[in-house]
Amino acid sequence: MHFLLRITTRLMRLRKTSLALVIVLFVSLSATIAYGLEPATFGTWFNALYWVLTTMATVGYGDFFAETVPGKVFTIFLYIFGIGLLSLVIGKVIDSIGSLQRQRGAGALSFRGENHIILINWSKKAQSAVEEILSYSQGNQIVLVDEIGQHPLAHMHQIHFVSGDPAADETLIKAGIGKARAAIIFADARIDEFSLIDGKSLLIASSIERLAPHVHTTVEITHEKNIQNFRHVQVNEFVLSHDAISRLAVRSALQEGNAELIRQLLSRQHGDDIYEIRAKAEWKTYREAFEDLLRQGATLLADRGDLGINRKLDQPIPAEARLYIVSDEATYRRISGA
């Protein structure tokens, strides 16, 4: 027993690949010994292998069993050592699964997917962004990046978490920045000084631009005067954190119901939404597009950032047009053919 204990202790210290090799060799050698001891009982080496595996797994069906004394002694050896080895393997598997879960919770695992959205700096706003992204499709892959040490949404298996400095190359690479679809940088509310908040966001944006300039990057900015600094690193979109809230509050106070309309357009979870569609070949002017879309239950809203197209309906639609409509999802899918 002391000998078996020492062997088991050494086996527990082996790496997974080494342990797997030991098990394969042990099973193969055991099958060879069993067949050598009782060739008449097993008939073939494969039957001996089958008997060894069923014996080690304690599910022996009785279709093969040792008949000689040496064979029975060897069977006892398999009971003691083989079953213990199998238990060790099961323990290793369970430990590996537990280790992966712990690493996932601690944000230590690299993301291996692609076409995902990276959210940087965890906050209530980031949590709302997660809900909004998933409202478009539960299949959307999201990677959270923050310096906290624990996955904030560990119960959501479609959300991957990477712990580390978001401005560090190593952290962004672990988040799969090179294959990401987009990155959203939220202002770090844990920093008291506003200028330092934008400074951290600028540093992160610079790292993303250097590592993956093709990734569409959106940044939340606390001070409008800092926008020019972000344009220098070619950030695609800016969101002024306090500006939107204050303007929405004023509209709510002065124009009752205005804020509710904007809230519906901001979130896909409420009311109609804004969708981008391709201009059809038969639409020569904005009027033709507007009237055709209206008949289908949608309202033409803008061409790129131009909300004034209703004042130039007779103008031709340019080749580079990006048209946006307001409609429900069913209408949008019917129009776009999605």
C-alpha positions in Angstrom: 0.0 0.0 0.0 2.9 2.3 0.8 4.3 1.6 -2.7 1.0 2.3 -4.3 0.6 5.5 -2.4 4.0 6.7 -3.5 3.2 5.9 -7.2 -0.2 7.7 -6.9 1.5 10.8 -5.4 3.9 10.9 -8.3 1.1 10.4 -10.8 -0.8 13.4 -9.3 2.2 15.6 -10.0 2.4 14.7 -13.7 1.3 17.1 -16.3 -1.9 16.2 -18.2 -0.2 15.0 -21.3 2.3 12.9 -19.3 -0.6 11.4 -17.3 -2.5 10.6 -20.5 0.5 8.8 -21.9 1.0 6.8 -18.7 -2.7 5.7 -18.9 -2.5 4.6 -22.5 0.7 2.6 -21.8 -0.8 1.1 -18.6 -4.0 0.0 -20.4 -2.1 -1.4 -23.4 0.4 -3.2 -21.2 -2.4 -4.6 -19.0 -4.3 -5.9 -22.1 -1.1 -7.5 -23.3 -0.5 -9.2 -19.9 -4.1 -10.4 -19.6 -4.0 -11.9 -23.1 -0.6 -13.5 -22.4 -1.9 -15.0 -19.2 -5.2 -16.3 -20.6 -5.2 -16.4 -24.4 -7.9 -19.1 -24.5 -10.3 -16.9 -22.4 -10.0 -13.7 -24.4 -9.3 -15.1 -27.9 -7.9 -11.8 -29.2 -5.9 -8.9 -27.8 -8.8 -6.6 -28.5 -11.1 -8.6 -26.2 -8.4 -8.4 -23.5 -8.3 -4.6 -24.0 -12.1 -4.5 -23.7 -11.9 -6.6 -20.5 -9.3 -4.3 -18.9 -11.3 -1.2 -19.6 -14.6 -2.6 -18.2 -12.7 -3.9 -15.2 -11.1 -0.5 -14.5 -14.4 1.2 -15.0 -16.1 -1.3 -12.5 -18.8 -2.1 -15.1 -17.6 -5.7 -15.9 -20.4 -7.4 -17.8 -19.2 -10.9 -17.1 -18.8 -11.9 -20.7 -15.0 -12.2 -20.0 -13.4 -13.1 -16.7 -10.1 -14.6 -15.5 -10.2 -18.4 -14.9 -6.7 -19.1 -13.8 -5.0 -18.1 -10.5 -2.4 -15.8 -12.3 -5.3 -14.2 -14.2 -7.3 -13.7 -11.0 -4.3 -12.2 -9.2 -3.9 -9.8 -12.1 -7.6 -8.9 -11.8 -7.1 -8.0 -8.2 -4.1 -5.8 -9.2 -6.4 -4.0 -11.7 -9.1 -3.5 -9.1 -6.6 -1.8 -6.7 -4.4 0.1 -9.1 -6.4 0.5 -12.2 -9.5 1.8 -10.5 -7.4 4.2 -8.5 -5.8 5.4 -11.7 -9.2 6.0 -13.3 -10.3 8.0 -10.2 -7.2 10.0 -10.5 -8.0 10.8 -14.2 -11.6 11.8 -13.3 -10.2 14.1 -10.5 -7.8 15.7 -13.0 -10.7 16.4 -15.4 -12.8 17.9 -12.7 -9.9 20.0 -11.5 -9.2 21.2 -15.1 -12.8 22.3 -15.5 -12.7 24.1 -12.1 -9.5 25.7 -13.1 -11.0 27.0 -16.3 -14.0 28.4 -14.5 -11.7 30.2 -12.0 -9.6 31.6 -14.8 -12.7 32.8 -16.6 -14.0 34.5 -13.5 -10.6 36.2 -12.9 -10.4 37.4 -16.5 -7.2 35.5 -17.2 -8.4 33.7 -20.4 -7.8 35.1 -23.9 -10.8 35.5 -26.2 -10.6 33.2 -29.3 -13.6 34.4 -31.3 -14.0 37.2 -33.9 -16.5 39.9 -35.0 -17.1 40.7 -31.4 -17.7 43.9 -29.5 -15.3 45.1 -26.8 -16.6 47.1 -23.9 -13.9 48.9 -21.9 -14.3 50.1 -18.3 -17.1 48.4 -16.4 -19.9 50.6 -15.0 -23.7 50.8 -15.0 -23.5 52.3 -18.5 -21.5 49.3 -19.7 -24.1 47.0 -18.2 -26.8 48.8 -20.1 -24.8 48.5 -23.2 -24.6 44.8 -22.8 -28.3 44.6 -22.5 -28.8 46.7 -25.6 -26.3 44.7 -27.7 -28.0 41.4 -26.7 -31.4 42.9 -27.5 -30.2 43.0 -31.1 -29.2 39.4 -31.0 -28.5 36.9 -28.2 -25.7 35.6 -30.4 -23.6 38.8 -30.3 -20.3 38.1 -28.6 -19.1 40.7 -26.1 -15.8 41.1 -24.3 -15.6 43.2 -21.2 -12.2 44.7 -20.3 -11.5 46.3 -16.9 -9.0 46.3 -14.1 -11.4 44.7 -11.6 -10.4 41.2 -10.5 -13.7 39.4 -10.9 -16.1 38.8 -13.8 -19.0 41.2 -13.2 -21.4 39.1 -15.3 -20.1 35.6 -14.7 -23.6 34.1 -14.9 -23.8 35.2 -18.6 -21.8 32.7 -20.6 -21.8 34.7 -23.8 -19.9 37.5 -22.1 -16.1 37.1 -21.9 -14.1 39.0 -19.4 -10.5 40.1 -19.6 -8.9 41.6 -16.5 -6.0 44.1 -16.9 -5.0 47.6 -18.0 -7.2 48.4 -21.0 -4.4 50.6 -22.5 -1.8 47.8 -22.3 -1.1 45.9 -25.5 -1.2 42.5 -23.7 -4.7 43.2 -22.4 -6.1 44.3 -25.7 -4.6 41.3 -27.5 -6.2 39.0 -25.0 -9.5 40.7 -25.7 -9.0 39.8 -29.4 -8.8 43.5 -30.6 -7.4 42.4 -34.0 -10.5 40.5 -34.9 -13.1 42.7 -33.1 -16.0 44.3 -34.9 -16.1 47.4 -32.7 -14.8 48.8 -29.4 -16.6 51.1 -27.0 -14.6 53.0 -24.4 -16.7 54.2 -21.4 -15.5 57.0 -19.2 -14.0 55.6 -16.0 -16.3 56.9 -13.3 -13.9 55.7 -10.6 -11.5 58.6 -11.4 -12.4 61.9 -9.7 -10.7 64.4 -12.0 -12.5 64.8 -15.3 -9.4 65.7 -17.3 -7.8 62.4 -16.1 -10.9 60.4 -17.2 -10.6 61.7 -20.8 -6.8 61.2 -20.6 -7.2 57.5 -19.7 -9.8 57.1 -22.5 -7.4 58.8 -25.0 -4.6 56.5 -24.0 -6.8 53.4 -24.6 -8.0 54.8 -27.9 -4.4 55.4 -29.0 -3.5 51.8 -28.2 -6.5 50.5 -30.2 -5.7 52.7 -33.1 -2.1 51.4 -33.1 -3.0 47.7 -32.8 -6.2 47.6 -34.9 -6.9 50.7 -36.9 -9.7 49.0 -38.7 -11.8 48.5 -35.6 -14.7 51.0 -35.3 -14.1 52.8 -32.0 -16.6 54.8 -30.0 -15.5 56.9 -27.0 -17.5 58.5 -24.2 -16.0 61.9 -23.5 -16.6 64.0 -20.4 -15.4 67.4 -21.8 -16.3 68.6 -25.3 -13.0 70.5 -25.5 -11.2 67.2 -25.6 -12.8 66.0 -28.8 -10.0 67.4 -31.0 -7.5 65.3 -29.1 -9.5 62.2 -29.9 -9.8 63.2 -33.6 -6.0 63.1 -33.7 -6.1 59.3 -33.0 -8.9 58.9 -35.6 -11.7 57.8 -33.2 -14.8 57.0 -35.2 -17.5 58.3 -32.9 -17.8 60.4 -29.8 -20.5 60.5 -27.1 -20.5 63.4 -24.6 -21.6 61.8 -21.4 -23.2 64.8 -19.6 -24.3 66.7 -22.7 -26.8 64.0 -23.8 -28.4 63.7 -20.3 -28.7 67.5 -19.8 -30.2 68.1 -23.2 -32.7 65.3 -22.7 -33.7 66.6 -19.3 -34.4 70.1 -20.8 -36.4 68.7 -23.7 -38.4 66.7 -21.2 -39.2 69.8 -19.1 -40.0 72.1 -22.1 -41.6 69.7 -24.5 -43.6 67.0 -22.8 -43.3 63.6 -24.5 -40.2 64.6 -26.4 -37.8 62.6 -24.2 -39.9 59.5 -24.5 -39.6 59.6 -28.3 -35.8 60.0 -28.1 -35.7 57.2 -25.5 -37.5 54.9 -27.9 -35.1 55.7 -30.7 -32.1 55.2 -28.4 -33.0 51.7 -27.3 -34.1 48.8 -29.4 -35.9 47.4 -26.4 -38.6 50.1 -26.6 -40.8 51.1 -29.6 -39.4 51.6 -33.1 -35.8 51.8 -33.9 -33.4 53.4 -36.4 -32.0 51.1 -39.2 -29.7 51.6 -42.1 -30.9 50.4 -45.5 -29.4 50.3 -49.0 -30.7 52.7 -51.6 -32.6 50.7 -54.3 -31.6 51.2 -57.9 -35.1 52.4 -58.8 -34.9 55.3 -56.3 -33.6 58.2 -58.3 -34.5 60.9 -55.8 -35.1 61.1 -52.0 -38.9 61.6 -52.8 -39.1 58.3 -54.5 -37.4 56.6 -51.6 -39.5 58.4 -49.1 -42.8 57.6 -50.7 -41.9 54.0 -51.4 -40.7 53.4 -47.8 -43.8 55.2 -46.4 -46.0 52.7 -48.3 -44.1 49.9 -46.7 -44.6 51.3 -43.2 -41.2 53.0 -42.6 -40.1 56.7 -42.5 -37.0 57.9 -44.2 -35.1 59.8 -41.6 -31.6 60.8 -42.8 -28.8 60.3 -45.3 -25.7 59.7 -43.1 -25.8 62.6 -40.7 -28.1 64.8 -42.7 -31.6 65.0 -41.1 -32.8 67.7 -43.5 -33.4 65.5 -46.6 -37.2 66.1 -46.3 -36.4 69.7 -47.5 -34.6 68.4 -50.6 -36.8 65.5 -51.7 -36.3 66.2 -55.4 -32.6 66.0 -55.2 -31.0 62.9 -56.6 -29.7 60.3 -54.2 -25.9 60.2 -54.3 -24.1 56.9 -55.0 -22.4 57.0 -51.6 -25.7 57.5 -49.7 -26.3 55.8 -46.4 -30.0 55.9 -45.7 -31.6 55.6 -42.3 -35.2 54.8 -41.6 -37.5 54.6 -38.5 -39.5 51.4 -38.3 -40.2 48.3 -36.3 -37.9 45.2 -36.8 -40.4 43.3 -38.9 -40.8 46.2 -41.4 -37.0 46.6 -41.6 -36.5 42.9 -42.3 -39.1 43.0 -45.0 -37.6 46.1 -46.7 -34.0 44.9 -46.4 -34.8 41.3 -47.2 -33.0 40.1 -44.1 
